[in-house]
Amino acid sequence: PLDYEAYHCEGVCDFPLRSHLEPTNHAIIQTLLNSMAPDAAPASCCVPARLSPISILYIDAANNVVY
């Protein structure tokens, strides 16, 4: 495929965010909001520090399974 969206976030970054995690301003605000009102915003998630390739199976436009 041309692209792949995993839509998966794993690893909770609890309040207070540690400076070595280098949180974004958005993550800081989201974490503060979640700590005060958990129903108002989801907990922030940690993002990967490194990526590695994965293998996937998918079905192409001709209904062929492609590896």
C-alpha positions, 0 to 999 in steps of 0.5 A, a space after each residue: 500500500 502507499 501508506 499505513 495508518 496504525 491508529 494505535 497509541 501505547 504507553 501512558 505518560 502520567 502527570 507530571 510529564 517528565 522533562 526527559 520525555 520532551 513533551 509537546 505543549 499540546 501533551 502538557 495541556 492535555 495531561 493537565 486537563 486530563 488530571 483535572 477532568 478525566 472525561 474532558 480529555 483523554 490521557 496523553 500517550 507516549 510516542 515512539 523514540 524509534 521506529 522499525 519496519 513491520 511486515 503486513 498482509 493486505 488485499 489489493 484492488 484485484 482482491 489478491 492477498 499481497 505480502 
